[in-house]
Amino acid sequence: MKLSAAGFPDDLSTYGVISGLWSSSFALGAFVGPSVSGYLFDVVGFQYGTFFVISTHLLL
């Protein structure tokens, strides 16, 4: 879908907002993922923590 078809102007500011949202989401995932998995492995152990991660990947 083109941005102009969605009602957004096709200019540099729109691409800047999209790039900022993409970078912010990537950085948040890079922080939250290891933090949650480290806590999960400490609480339930490696075997069950790995099962949770594999289940999440299969679900997605």
C-alpha positions as CSV (number, residue, x, y, z in Angstrom):
1,M,0.0,0.0,0.0
2,K,1.3,3.4,-0.9
3,L,1.4,6.0,1.8
4,S,-0.5,8.5,-0.3
5,A,-3.4,6.0,-0.6
6,A,-3.6,5.8,3.2
7,G,-3.9,9.6,3.4
8,F,-0.4,10.4,4.4
9,P,1.7,12.9,2.4
10,D,4.5,11.3,0.3
11,D,7.3,13.4,1.7
12,L,10.4,13.2,3.9
13,S,8.7,13.9,7.2
14,T,6.4,10.8,6.7
15,Y,9.3,8.6,6.0
16,G,11.1,10.0,9.0
17,V,8.2,9.1,11.3
18,I,8.0,5.6,9.9
19,S,11.8,5.2,10.3
20,G,11.6,6.4,13.9
21,L,8.8,4.1,14.8
22,W,10.6,1.1,13.2
23,S,13.9,1.9,15.0
24,S,12.1,2.5,18.3
25,S,10.2,-0.8,18.1
26,F,13.4,-2.7,17.2
27,A,15.3,-1.1,20.1
28,L,12.4,-1.9,22.5
29,G,12.4,-5.5,21.4
30,A,16.1,-5.8,21.7
31,F,15.8,-4.6,25.3
32,V,12.7,-6.4,26.4
33,G,13.5,-9.8,24.8
34,P,16.8,-10.6,26.7
35,S,15.4,-9.0,29.9
36,V,12.3,-11.2,30.0
37,S,14.1,-14.3,28.9
38,G,16.8,-13.9,31.5
39,Y,14.2,-13.5,34.2
40,L,12.3,-16.4,32.8
41,F,15.3,-18.7,32.8
42,D,16.1,-17.7,36.4
43,V,12.6,-18.4,37.6
44,V,11.7,-21.6,35.7
45,G,15.0,-23.0,34.6
46,F,16.6,-23.5,31.2
47,Q,14.5,-26.4,30.0
48,Y,11.0,-24.8,30.6
49,G,12.2,-21.4,29.6
50,T,13.4,-22.8,26.3
51,F,10.0,-24.5,25.8
52,F,8.3,-21.1,26.4
53,V,10.5,-19.4,23.8
54,I,10.0,-22.1,21.2
55,S,6.2,-22.0,21.9
56,T,6.2,-18.3,21.4
57,H,8.0,-18.6,18.1
58,L,5.6,-21.3,16.8
59,L,2.7,-19.1,17.8
60,L,4.0,-16.1,15.9
